[in-house]
Amino acid sequence: MATTTDKEMSENLDKLRADIAALSATVKTLVSDTSGIQSTLKKKFDETTQQASSMGERIIKDATGMGNDALAAAAKQASSTIDEVEVKITKNPFASVLIALGVGFAVGLLNRR
């Protein structure tokens, strides 16, 4: 004959088995959810990396274009300035020679020190 203690132990054992089964189901759900979260995070990371790479390429392309434009503008300005100096030298050769002598003298004095 089963005593009351045996019945209680049997009931407690059944409750423990049910709790363990419930915990196992919860752990399976958590593992599944974690796997889904990792997959989603990896996908988002990959998308963000691709967007950052694309943006970097666009920035480099724009900067290169701006640098080329600035270089072309500087070359144009230098050419224009050289043309102006040539015209002024042609119009006033005597003044140009005196200015060149003065600049040469000044540079010579600076180099002495």
C-alpha positions in Angstrom: 0.0 0.0 0.0 1.2 3.4 -0.9 1.6 5.8 1.9 0.7 9.5 1.8 4.4 10.4 1.6 4.8 8.2 -1.5 1.9 9.9 -3.1 3.2 13.4 -2.3 6.7 12.4 -3.6 5.1 11.0 -6.8 3.0 14.2 -7.3 6.1 16.4 -6.6 8.1 14.3 -9.0 5.4 14.8 -11.7 5.4 18.6 -11.0 9.2 18.6 -11.3 9.0 16.8 -14.6 6.4 19.3 -15.9 8.5 22.2 -14.8 11.6 20.8 -16.4 9.6 20.2 -19.6 8.4 23.8 -19.5 11.9 25.1 -18.8 13.2 23.0 -21.8 10.5 24.6 -24.0 11.5 28.0 -22.8 15.2 27.4 -23.5 14.4 26.1 -27.0 12.3 29.3 -27.6 15.2 31.5 -26.3 17.7 29.7 -28.5 15.4 30.1 -31.5 14.8 33.8 -30.7 18.6 34.4 -30.2 19.4 32.8 -33.5 16.8 35.0 -35.2 18.2 38.1 -33.5 21.7 37.2 -34.5 20.6 36.7 -38.1 18.8 40.0 -38.2 21.8 41.8 -36.6 24.2 40.3 -39.1 21.9 41.3 -42.0 21.6 44.9 -40.6 25.4 45.0 -40.0 26.1 43.9 -43.6 23.6 46.5 -45.0 25.1 49.3 -42.9 28.6 48.3 -44.0 27.6 48.4 -47.6 25.9 51.8 -47.2 29.0 53.2 -45.4 31.3 51.8 -48.2 29.0 53.4 -50.8 28.9 56.7 -49.0 32.7 56.7 -48.7 33.1 56.1 -52.4 30.8 58.9 -53.2 32.7 61.2 -50.8 36.0 60.3 -52.4 34.5 60.8 -55.9 33.1 64.2 -54.9 36.4 65.3 -53.2 38.3 64.2 -56.3 36.0 66.2 -58.5 36.3 69.3 -56.2 40.1 68.9 -56.1 40.3 68.7 -59.9 38.1 71.8 -60.2 40.3 73.7 -57.8 43.4 72.6 -59.6 42.0 73.7 -62.9 40.9 77.1 -61.5 44.4 77.6 -59.9 46.1 76.7 -63.2 43.8 79.1 -65.1 44.4 81.9 -62.6 48.2 81.3 -62.8 48.1 81.4 -66.5 46.1 84.6 -66.5 48.5 86.2 -64.0 51.5 85.2 -66.1 49.8 86.7 -69.2 49.2 89.9 -67.3 52.8 90.1 -66.2 54.0 89.5 -69.7 51.8 92.3 -71.0 53.0 94.7 -68.3 56.7 93.8 -69.0 56.1 94.4 -72.8 54.4 97.8 -72.2 57.0 99.0 -69.6 60.3 97.2 -70.1 62.4 99.9 -68.3 60.2 99.8 -65.2 60.3 96.0 -65.2 64.1 95.9 -65.3 64.3 98.4 -62.4 61.7 96.3 -60.4 63.7 93.1 -61.1 66.9 94.8 -60.0 65.3 96.0 -56.8 63.9 92.6 -56.0 67.2 91.0 -56.7 69.0 93.5 -54.5 66.5 92.9 -51.7 66.9 89.1 -51.9 70.6 89.5 -51.9 70.5 91.6 -48.7 68.2 89.0 -47.1 70.6 86.2 -48.0 73.6 88.0 -46.4 72.1 87.9 -42.9 
